[in-house]
């Protein structure tokens, strides 16, 4: 494999070109996966307008809006890395409300958010309809290896040292979860696109050969 440096703007452009190059008459469900230190939310949000310019209607949904209620999520405390790893994300809700409707033969009617973790209440968001050819970008952590039906997966990778250095103090308790993710899921091998973000100002695409 080789690591090819790109600019942040170049990264957005190359990803948008790749996504827009898929068949234009089918929906596309894209995961932008990475630890909070890689800011997958920002990259997914940055892709929306370039995709629209390329003729692909796009919506961004954050996995943080599909968490389980606090009574379930925090059963073993607020800083339990094992719960964070396999118990925080409402994978069934994300699949039912956002991903399955964009499967072949689906309705195209998706819910952009389900649960507000801050208020611990349903968001009461309204459904939106993506036309055929529309793209749903789902950003978040630990999205791969859970059986979620994504059509294209992008993994934002950091070395353990960079992740340790760039993770805010309030989230350092999550580091064992990401070590487990790398060991058990190996997202860098599973993803369709891998972006190295040891320094977010200088991303690099990891390519075969």
Backbone bond lengths (Angstrom), bond angles and torsions (degrees), N, CA, C in turn:
res aa  C-N    CA-C-N  psi(-1)  N-CA   C-N-CA  omega(-1)  CA-C   N-CA-C  phi
1 X - - - 1.461 - - 1.517 109.30 -
2 X 1.318 115.49 158.06 1.456 120.12 175.58 1.516 108.92 -130.12
3 X 1.307 114.74 152.80 1.457 121.73 -179.92 1.526 107.32 -109.96
4 X 1.331 116.60 117.43 1.467 121.53 -174.96 1.530 109.47 -109.98
5 X 1.317 117.78 113.31 1.472 119.66 178.84 1.526 111.51 -65.16
6 X 1.321 115.66 143.02 1.464 122.54 174.29 1.522 107.74 -139.11
7 X 1.317 116.34 162.34 1.464 119.91 173.15 1.524 108.38 -80.60
8 X 1.327 118.31 161.15 1.469 119.02 175.11 1.522 112.32 -56.70
9 X 1.331 117.46 -42.11 1.465 119.90 178.62 1.528 110.64 -67.24
10 X 1.329 116.63 -38.43 1.458 120.03 177.86 1.518 112.29 -64.29
11 X 1.326 116.16 -36.27 1.461 120.25 177.18 1.518 110.65 -62.09
12 X 1.318 117.35 -47.00 1.461 121.02 179.16 1.525 109.80 -60.50
13 X 1.325 116.87 -44.26 1.456 120.00 -179.33 1.521 112.70 -63.36
14 X 1.326 117.32 -42.60 1.463 120.04 -179.00 1.529 111.20 -67.94
15 X 1.321 116.79 -40.33 1.464 119.05 178.02 1.526 110.70 -66.06
16 X 1.334 116.44 -41.77 1.464 119.46 179.02 1.527 110.66 -62.77
17 X 1.324 117.64 -39.85 1.461 120.63 177.80 1.530 110.84 -62.93
18 X 1.321 115.84 -42.26 1.468 118.52 -179.31 1.524 111.25 -65.21
19 X 1.315 116.41 -44.64 1.466 120.00 -179.85 1.525 110.57 -64.94
20 X 1.324 116.28 -45.13 1.462 120.41 -178.24 1.528 112.11 -68.04
21 X 1.322 117.00 -18.24 1.452 120.61 179.71 1.517 114.33 -81.34
22 X 1.328 117.86 -2.21 1.465 121.14 177.10 1.533 109.13 -78.71
23 X 1.338 118.19 163.50 1.479 119.96 -178.30 1.520 111.80 -50.29
24 X 1.334 117.74 128.30 1.466 121.23 -171.17 1.516 114.98 -79.08
25 X 1.322 117.82 -5.41 1.467 118.90 -176.45 1.527 112.51 -105.24
26 X 1.338 116.98 9.49 1.460 119.98 178.80 1.529 109.39 -126.00
27 X 1.310 116.32 152.37 1.460 120.36 175.24 1.531 110.24 -69.83
28 X 1.311 115.04 156.62 1.462 120.42 177.08 1.522 108.57 -133.92
29 X 1.322 115.55 127.21 1.469 122.54 179.06 1.521 107.85 -107.22
30 X 1.330 115.81 115.30 1.459 121.76 -172.38 1.519 109.81 -115.83
31 X 1.325 116.61 127.64 1.465 121.59 172.80 1.518 109.25 -95.03
32 X 1.318 116.76 131.43 1.463 122.32 169.60 1.524 105.08 -114.24
33 X 1.315 114.89 99.61 1.463 123.22 -166.67 1.526 110.95 -107.07
34 X 1.317 116.63 132.60 1.453 119.53 175.87 1.511 111.34 -179.86
35 X 1.311 115.46 158.16 1.460 120.94 174.91 1.520 110.11 -62.70
36 X 1.332 118.59 157.10 1.472 119.92 179.97 1.523 113.55 -51.99
37 X 1.330 117.71 -33.86 1.468 120.32 -179.15 1.516 112.57 -63.34
38 X 1.335 118.15 -23.04 1.469 121.01 178.33 1.520 112.31 -86.66
39 X 1.309 118.04 -11.18 1.468 125.15 178.98 1.526 112.45 54.08
40 X 1.334 117.25 62.91 1.464 119.24 177.34 1.524 112.93 -62.62
41 X 1.336 116.82 -27.41 1.464 121.05 178.68 1.529 110.21 -58.82
42 X 1.342 116.61 -45.90 1.465 120.46 -176.36 1.519 111.20 -64.16
43 X 1.327 117.64 -42.09 1.457 119.85 -179.16 1.525 110.90 -66.24
44 X 1.331 117.09 -44.67 1.466 119.50 179.42 1.524 110.76 -61.46
45 X 1.332 116.73 -43.46 1.467 120.14 179.61 1.526 110.96 -63.52
46 X 1.340 116.51 -35.70 1.467 120.21 -178.46 1.524 112.40 -70.06
47 X 1.316 117.65 -17.80 1.467 121.04 -178.47 1.520 113.25 -84.71
48 X 1.318 117.93 -17.00 1.468 120.39 -172.37 1.527 112.00 -61.32
49 X 1.309 117.17 -54.06 1.470 119.51 -176.68 1.529 112.53 -66.80
50 X 1.354 119.89 -44.01 1.463 118.87 176.89 1.530 113.09 -59.24
51 X 1.314 117.56 -34.08 1.461 119.11 177.20 1.522 111.08 -68.66
52 X 1.315 116.98 -40.80 1.465 119.78 177.83 1.524 111.09 -61.92
53 X 1.343 116.70 -40.22 1.460 120.75 176.85 1.527 110.55 -60.92
54 X 1.321 116.35 -33.48 1.461 121.60 179.96 1.534 112.43 -85.49
55 X 1.312 116.63 9.39 1.454 120.86 175.23 1.505 115.39 85.95
56 X 1.345 117.43 15.40 1.460 120.46 179.32 1.528 109.60 -116.49
57 X 1.337 118.67 105.13 1.474 120.05 175.71 1.527 110.02 -56.07
58 X 1.322 116.98 135.84 1.460 120.16 -174.08 1.520 111.03 -136.26
59 X 1.329 114.63 145.57 1.466 122.76 173.04 1.517 108.00 -129.89
60 X 1.330 115.23 147.89 1.461 121.46 177.76 1.522 108.92 -113.98
61 X 1.310 116.24 129.38 1.466 122.11 174.58 1.525 108.31 -124.99
62 X 1.322 116.27 135.15 1.464 121.26 178.51 1.528 109.61 -95.10
63 X 1.323 116.04 134.06 1.459 119.67 176.33 1.524 111.31 -62.23
64 X 1.324 117.94 -22.29 1.464 120.65 177.92 1.521 111.96 -66.72
65 X 1.313 117.12 -14.44 1.463 121.14 174.79 1.523 112.10 -94.68
66 X 1.339 116.30 11.63 1.467 122.12 177.02 1.525 109.83 -132.00
67 X 1.327 115.82 38.70 1.460 119.86 176.73 1.523 110.06 -85.42
68 X 1.312 115.57 160.68 1.464 120.47 176.71 1.523 109.83 -76.57
69 X 1.333 117.59 159.54 1.465 120.35 176.66 1.533 111.45 -57.82
70 X 1.321 116.10 153.43 1.462 121.20 -176.95 1.522 112.30 -57.81
71 X 1.325 118.07 -34.21 1.465 120.57 -178.68 1.525 111.90 -61.47
72 X 1.317 116.38 -27.91 1.467 121.50 177.39 1.519 110.19 -94.38
73 X 1.319 115.90 -47.70 1.462 121.85 -173.35 1.529 112.10 -63.38
74 X 1.332 116.14 -37.67 1.457 120.46 -173.02 1.521 112.46 -108.09
75 X 1.320 116.28 24.42 1.471 120.35 -177.89 1.522 111.97 -56.10
76 X 1.335 117.28 -35.02 1.462 120.95 -178.34 1.529 111.89 -107.42
77 X 1.326 116.15 24.06 1.459 121.18 177.77 1.512 112.03 104.32
78 X 1.329 114.95 168.55 1.464 121.24 -175.82 1.516 113.56 -82.04
79 X 1.312 117.86 -11.82 1.471 120.05 -174.61 1.520 111.26 -130.21
80 X 1.315 116.99 39.08 1.468 120.36 178.18 1.531 108.97 -94.34
81 X 1.342 119.41 111.97 1.464 120.47 -174.72 1.521 113.70 -66.20
82 X 1.333 117.83 -29.61 1.468 119.20 179.20 1.523 111.09 -70.08
83 X 1.328 117.10 -39.21 1.462 120.26 175.55 1.524 110.49 -64.36
84 X 1.327 116.57 -42.22 1.460 121.15 177.83 1.522 110.48 -59.00
85 X 1.320 116.09 -40.13 1.456 121.74 -176.59 1.529 112.33 -66.59
86 X 1.309 116.77 -46.86 1.472 117.77 -171.70 1.522 115.06 -125.64
87 X 1.347 117.67 8.72 1.454 117.66 -176.71 1.511 116.99 -132.57
88 X 1.336 117.44 -4.63 1.469 118.53 -176.69 1.523 112.65 -85.01
89 X 1.311 118.12 -45.02 1.463 121.27 -174.90 1.527 110.77 -78.04
90 X 1.322 115.66 130.84 1.462 121.37 175.17 1.530 107.95 -82.73
91 X 1.319 115.65 81.06 1.464 119.35 -175.64 1.525 111.52 -63.53
92 X 1.320 117.10 -35.92 1.469 119.48 178.88 1.526 110.65 -64.77
93 X 1.335 116.80 -42.88 1.460 120.15 179.30 1.519 112.18 -66.35
94 X 1.337 116.54 -42.35 1.459 120.31 178.51 1.518 110.61 -61.99
95 X 1.297 115.38 -42.35 1.466 118.92 -179.79 1.530 110.86 -67.07
96 X 1.310 116.06 -48.51 1.473 120.73 -175.67 1.521 112.04 -63.73
97 X 1.340 116.49 -44.55 1.464 120.22 -170.08 1.530 114.05 -91.55
98 X 1.333 117.63 -23.31 1.457 118.61 -173.28 1.523 114.94 -123.87
99 X 1.323 117.41 -34.17 1.465 119.39 -172.51 1.523 113.29 -97.65
100 X 1.318 117.35 -47.85 1.465 119.48 -178.27 1.532 113.35 -60.58
101 X 1.351 119.38 -35.49 1.467 117.86 178.56 1.529 114.02 -63.80
102 X 1.335 117.05 -13.56 1.461 120.70 179.80 1.520 112.02 -104.92
103 X 1.317 117.15 10.78 1.461 121.05 173.01 1.524 108.90 -74.83
104 X 1.329 118.57 161.17 1.468 119.95 176.10 1.528 110.86 -52.53
105 X 1.316 115.91 130.33 1.457 120.88 -177.50 1.509 114.04 83.40
106 X 1.349 117.86 2.47 1.458 120.98 -179.02 1.521 112.07 -76.89
107 X 1.324 114.63 177.82 1.455 120.80 -176.33 1.524 113.19 -86.16
108 X 1.355 117.05 -21.43 1.456 120.98 -174.19 1.519 113.57 78.24
109 X 1.323 116.79 2.78 1.468 121.96 -175.72 1.532 109.00 -98.02
110 X 1.326 116.15 110.86 1.459 120.45 -172.47 1.527 110.81 -120.78
111 X 1.320 114.43 154.43 1.462 121.71 175.29 1.527 107.36 -102.08
112 X 1.328 118.84 116.86 1.470 119.94 -175.43 1.520 114.39 -72.55
113 X 1.316 118.60 -18.60 1.466 121.52 176.90 1.521 108.53 -154.90
114 X 1.327 115.31 149.33 1.462 120.02 -175.77 1.525 112.69 -120.54
115 X 1.336 117.47 -43.29 1.466 120.80 -171.61 1.520 110.42 -137.09
116 X 1.327 116.63 132.07 1.464 123.14 175.78 1.522 107.69 -94.34
117 X 1.337 115.55 106.57 1.465 119.44 -176.70 1.524 111.44 -67.02
118 X 1.335 117.84 -26.43 1.459 120.54 -179.75 1.515 113.04 -67.52
119 X 1.327 116.19 -44.67 1.464 120.52 179.73 1.517 112.04 -94.38
120 X 1.336 116.33 -10.68 1.462 123.41 -176.23 1.531 110.92 56.59
121 X 1.322 114.56 46.21 1.459 121.92 178.05 1.524 109.60 -139.01
122 X 1.319 115.50 160.18 1.455 119.89 172.59 1.522 109.74 -60.48
123 X 1.324 116.70 143.97 1.463 120.10 -177.79 1.528 112.44 -75.03
124 X 1.317 117.23 -20.08 1.465 122.20 -176.16 1.537 111.90 59.72
125 X 1.315 115.56 27.96 1.462 119.33 177.65 1.525 109.55 -66.75
126 X 1.319 115.46 152.44 1.451 120.17 176.48 1.516 111.61 -88.67
127 X 1.309 116.15 153.35 1.459 120.68 176.73 1.522 109.69 -71.55
128 X 1.319 115.21 147.85 1.463 121.63 174.11 1.523 107.73 -125.99
129 X 1.315 115.84 152.22 1.461 120.17 -179.17 1.519 109.93 -111.34
130 X 1.323 115.34 123.84 1.457 121.18 175.17 1.526 108.25 -92.57
131 X 1.316 117.81 128.47 1.463 119.02 178.10 1.522 110.43 -71.31
132 X 1.315 118.74 161.13 1.461 120.61 174.88 1.524 110.20 -52.11
133 X 1.309 116.03 136.41 1.458 121.04 -174.43 1.509 112.66 93.31
134 X 1.344 117.16 -8.59 1.458 120.85 179.39 1.514 112.29 -70.25
135 X 1.324 114.93 155.78 1.468 122.19 -177.36 1.522 108.81 -120.66
136 X 1.322 116.21 130.60 1.461 121.55 171.67 1.520 108.19 -107.84
137 X 1.327 116.05 119.44 1.463 122.76 178.17 1.517 108.08 -101.23
138 X 1.319 117.03 117.84 1.462 122.01 179.66 1.526 108.12 -110.11
139 X 1.328 116.31 116.54 1.462 120.50 -179.95 1.520 110.15 -103.84
140 X 1.328 115.02 147.13 1.450 118.66 176.82 1.515 112.36 162.22
141 X 1.318 115.04 -176.34 1.460 122.37 -178.70 1.523 110.42 -104.58
142 X 1.324 115.80 149.64 1.474 122.54 172.01 1.528 111.77 60.22
143 X 1.329 117.14 38.96 1.462 120.93 -175.74 1.525 113.31 -86.28
144 X 1.320 117.56 -20.91 1.458 120.21 -174.22 1.526 110.76 -92.59
145 X 1.318 114.97 154.94 1.456 119.87 177.05 1.504 114.78 79.76
146 X 1.337 117.82 6.00 1.466 121.17 -178.77 1.524 111.85 -104.30
147 X 1.321 117.02 7.12 1.459 120.46 178.70 1.513 114.17 79.88
148 X 1.322 117.93 13.05 1.458 120.55 179.11 1.535 109.17 -74.05
149 X 1.334 117.52 137.60 1.468 120.39 -171.77 1.532 113.56 -84.11
150 X 1.332 116.04 71.39 1.451 120.28 174.62 1.527 110.03 -86.90
151 X 1.335 115.57 148.27 1.458 121.01 177.88 1.521 111.84 -93.48
152 X 1.327 116.99 -25.53 1.460 122.55 177.98 1.519 107.79 -145.54
153 X 1.322 116.59 134.38 1.465 120.02 -177.35 1.523 109.70 -124.15
154 X 1.326 114.32 133.55 1.462 122.64 176.83 1.524 107.12 -118.48
155 X 1.325 116.91 124.82 1.466 120.55 178.76 1.515 109.54 -112.72
156 X 1.323 115.82 127.66 1.457 122.88 177.61 1.528 107.77 -96.58
157 X 1.317 115.65 112.51 1.466 120.73 -169.73 1.522 111.51 -108.37
158 X 1.324 114.32 144.94 1.460 122.51 170.10 1.522 108.28 -132.01
159 X 1.307 117.49 147.61 1.448 119.55 170.84 1.531 108.26 -65.01
160 X 1.339 117.55 156.47 1.470 118.50 177.32 1.525 113.17 -54.43
161 X 1.336 116.61 -37.18 1.468 119.16 -179.41 1.526 111.11 -66.92
162 X 1.337 116.70 -42.66 1.467 119.70 179.42 1.522 110.74 -67.14
163 X 1.333 116.53 -40.65 1.466 120.00 179.10 1.524 110.24 -62.84
164 X 1.317 116.86 -42.06 1.460 121.13 178.57 1.521 110.53 -62.58
165 X 1.317 116.34 -40.43 1.466 121.19 -176.70 1.521 111.95 -72.20
166 X 1.333 117.93 -34.70 1.462 121.65 -171.31 1.530 113.85 -99.41
167 X 1.316 117.66 -7.25 1.466 119.44 178.61 1.528 109.93 -77.74
168 X 1.330 118.39 125.96 1.471 120.42 -179.93 1.525 111.58 -60.07
169 X 1.312 116.28 153.38 1.462 121.21 -177.97 1.527 111.91 -53.33
170 X 1.325 116.81 -40.37 1.457 119.53 -177.18 1.513 114.76 -68.68
171 X 1.333 117.03 -11.85 1.469 120.66 179.97 1.521 112.97 -116.15
172 X 1.307 117.32 8.19 1.467 118.92 -177.05 1.530 112.32 -64.58
173 X 1.304 116.43 -23.49 1.464 119.59 178.11 1.527 111.66 -64.97
174 X 1.351 118.47 -17.18 1.465 121.25 179.32 1.530 112.72 -81.39
175 X 1.318 118.05 -12.78 1.472 120.27 -174.13 1.529 113.16 -56.18
176 X 1.347 120.70 -41.36 1.464 118.35 176.76 1.522 113.38 -60.58
177 X 1.328 117.34 -30.50 1.466 120.04 177.94 1.521 110.56 -65.74
178 X 1.334 117.53 -40.34 1.459 119.78 179.90 1.524 111.95 -73.28
179 X 1.337 117.31 -31.21 1.465 119.77 173.33 1.533 110.11 -64.35
180 X 1.314 115.86 -41.04 1.467 120.40 177.10 1.529 111.03 -65.26
181 X 1.323 116.70 -41.30 1.472 122.28 178.32 1.528 110.78 -58.92
182 X 1.334 115.92 -46.67 1.459 119.52 179.69 1.522 111.71 -63.61
183 X 1.330 116.71 -36.47 1.459 120.36 -177.74 1.525 112.83 -77.49
184 X 1.334 117.22 -39.97 1.457 120.63 -173.39 1.527 113.44 -90.88
185 X 1.307 117.00 -39.86 1.475 120.89 -176.50 1.521 111.45 -96.38
186 X 1.321 117.15 -33.67 1.470 123.87 -175.62 1.535 109.48 53.91
187 X 1.333 117.23 62.98 1.467 120.09 -173.22 1.522 113.68 -60.52
188 X 1.334 117.65 -28.65 1.456 119.61 -179.75 1.526 111.69 -67.57
189 X 1.326 117.36 -23.09 1.464 120.90 176.40 1.517 111.34 -90.64
190 X 1.318 116.96 -24.77 1.462 122.25 -175.35 1.527 112.75 -86.13
191 X 1.319 117.24 -32.07 1.467 121.06 -172.74 1.527 111.68 -72.18
192 X 1.334 115.01 152.59 1.466 120.58 174.48 1.521 111.78 -73.62
193 X 1.333 116.36 -34.94 1.466 122.40 179.76 1.517 107.61 -131.14
194 X 1.333 116.34 132.02 1.462 121.31 176.99 1.520 108.59 -119.42
195 X 1.317 115.38 128.92 1.460 122.01 179.16 1.521 107.64 -117.20
196 X 1.316 116.54 123.23 1.462 120.58 176.84 1.523 108.41 -85.66
197 X 1.344 115.95 126.27 1.461 121.38 -174.83 1.526 111.64 -129.73
198 X 1.327 116.53 40.60 1.464 118.06 177.89 1.528 110.79 -58.06
199 X 1.341 116.37 -36.35 1.461 122.64 169.92 1.527 106.10 -122.74
200 X 1.332 118.68 105.58 1.466 120.63 -175.85 1.522 114.42 -56.92
201 X 1.335 117.77 -20.58 1.462 119.96 177.28 1.524 111.88 -75.18
202 X 1.342 115.91 -14.94 1.463 120.73 -176.20 1.528 109.46 -135.21
203 X 1.324 117.52 71.94 1.474 119.47 179.98 1.521 110.91 -69.51
204 X 1.321 114.45 163.88 1.456 120.77 177.20 1.513 108.34 -147.37
205 X 1.314 115.64 141.25 1.467 121.48 176.96 1.523 108.75 -91.36
206 X 1.317 116.24 132.05 1.464 121.52 177.41 1.524 107.13 -94.02
207 X 1.313 116.38 119.14 1.458 121.06 -172.87 1.532 110.35 -123.36
208 X 1.359 117.24 149.78 1.452 119.83 176.96 1.514 111.28 -64.51
209 X 1.315 114.22 153.98 1.465 119.77 175.66 1.497 112.94 79.90
